[in-house]
């Protein structure tokens, strides 16, 4: 069982988390590494909330078996962080 499945979200919630983290992780890195204004970066991410939600919805509709079991290393890393 994957870490996401153990937490109990459905496919739509798992897809939304994945889509959000795909954007917020690089945005956070850009703030730290490029010394960008965190308020401006947060505003840019907020403006992307619609497209992020749409991408997540398309992803959830495409695969009813989310989270996909092909990323065991990510699951192991997530589970190690719980302990």
Residue pairs with C-beta under 8 A, 6 or more apart in sequence:
2 67
2 69
2 71
2 75
3 74
3 75
3 78
3 79
3 82
4 14
4 17
4 66
4 67
4 75
4 78
5 67
9 17
11 60
11 63
11 64
11 65
11 66
12 56
12 57
12 60
14 60
14 66
14 67
15 56
15 57
15 59
15 60
15 66
16 52
16 53
16 56
16 60
18 56
18 59
18 67
19 52
19 53
19 55
19 56
19 59
20 52
20 56
23 45
23 48
23 52
24 45
27 41
27 42
27 44
27 45
30 36
30 41
31 37
31 38
31 41
59 66
60 66
